[in-house]
């Protein structure tokens, strides 16, 4: 196969990739604005550990916040599940309704996530959970009102279990996502261990378990305000890309910039024996996958041994 045939084959393959990507993402692609992530520095390519997270102040702060929020989620969920058997004379009625309400709650949460932010939904759900549990303390006993308050509180708790794990995954840097998420889940299980012992507080006061869960819910809602919103935001790649959130920004913490590369036909025309030339510029943006496909194809054409002028003409066709 001649160099000309290789160029034509690369053109056809590039066209197919671009059309499929544009149709799938429902966008119109302008290759003149495509960006590629530059090669990461050596300190970002190496494996990260929990020690790296603990040594980063922003990451450590948000790790502590997320651990407390996850503990609160487990305490409130299991406490309401266990206390649901005492809401009526028939222990099965409250328990059944408490479990059944999770299904519509989870479905509605998915719809709300398309419109509202993850942090917004979680904070409001914790707040509504606090209000409903506080009302349950004001109106003790068994009956329709008590069952209704508990079931609605469990309904909002379902929102939390859909929105919060999503926010946790989106805010975690790629290099430490498994470590960050796993650490939060590990400490979050503490809440599941503590929840079965809350009914023992009834010896102090019959409403003591509800009071504890209400206080935990309110404190989680307040603390979660320090977390960054992740909806429609680029996911951080490394610890230096961690969004500090509005609270830490008041103390001078800022998100650091990263280097992106911008490929143009003019750069491609510059002589090079091994690779295409790139122009570096700082940017915050995170390049969508469909924008990278076309330029990656050009880089592969370079590996085939195509001349610089042929690669330049291949790029210019789609600009």
Residue, then its C-alpha position, 0 to 999 in steps of 0.5 A: x500500500x502506497x503512502x497515498x492509499x494510507x492517507x485515503x484510508x486514514x481519511x475514510x476512517x477519520x470520517x467514520x469516527x467523526x460522524x459516529x461520535x457527532x451522532x452519538x453525542x448530538x453535537x457538531x464537531x469543529x476540529x479547529x477547536x479540538x484539544x488534547x490533554x498533554x502528557x502528564x508530568x512524572x509526578x502525576x503518572x506515578x501511582x498515588x496512595x492514601x498517604x498522598x491523599x492525607x498529605x494534601x490539605x484539600x483532599x484530606x478536608x473533603x475526605x473527612x467531610x465525605x466520611x462523616x456524611x457517609x456515616x450519617x447516611x448509614x445511621x439514618x438509613x438503618x435507624x429508620x429501618x429498625x424503628x419502622x417496626x414500632x410505628x404501628x401496632x402491626x410491626x409489619x406495616x411500618x416496615x413494609x412501607x418504609x422499604x417500599x417507598x425506596x423504589x419510587x424515591x430512587x426513580x424520582x432522584x434519577x430524574x431530579x439529578x438531570x435538573x439539579x446538582x448532586x450537592x443541592x439534592x443531598x443537602x435538601x434531602x438531609x434538611x427535609x429528613x431533619x424536619x420530618x424526624x423533628x416533627x416525629x419527635x413533637x408528635x410521638x406515639x403510633x398512628x397514621x401521622x407517625x407512619x406518614x412522617x417516617x415514610x416520607x423521611x425515608x423517601x427523602x433518604x432514598x434521594x441521598x443514596x442516589x445523589x451522594x455516591x454519584x457526587x463522591x465519585x465525580x469529585x474524586x480525582x482519577x488517580x486516587x478515585x478508588x482509594x478515596x471512595x473506598x476509604x469513605x465507604x470503610x469509615x461509613x460502615x461505622x454508621x451501620x454498626x452504630x445504628x442497631x444500638x440507637x434503640x437502647x437510648x429509649x431507656x433515657x427517652x422514648x424519642x431519643x433515637x429520633x432526636x439523634x438521627x435528626x441531629x445527625x441529618x442536620x449536621x450532615x446537611x450543614x457540613x456538606x455545604x463545604x463540598x464542591x458541586x460536581x454537576x456539569x463540571x470536569x472530573x479532576x485528574x489528580x490531587x492538584x485538580x481537586x476543587x476546594x469548594x466555596x468554603x476552602x476558597x475563603x481561606x485562599x485555596x484555589x484549584x490549580x490549572x493544568x496544561x492542555x495542548x491545542x493542535x492546529x494545521x499550522x503546527x502540523x506543517x512544521x518539520x518534525x522527524x518523530x511527532x507532530x508539533x503542539x502549542x501549549x496553553x493553560x486551560x481549565x477545560x476537560x476535553x470530551x472523548x469525542x473531540x479526541x478521536x479525530x486527532x488521535x487518528x492523526x497521531x496514528x497516521x504519524x506512526x504509519x510513517x506518513x510525511x509531514x505534508x500528508x499529515x497536514x493535508x489530512x488535518x486541513x480537510x476537516x478544519 
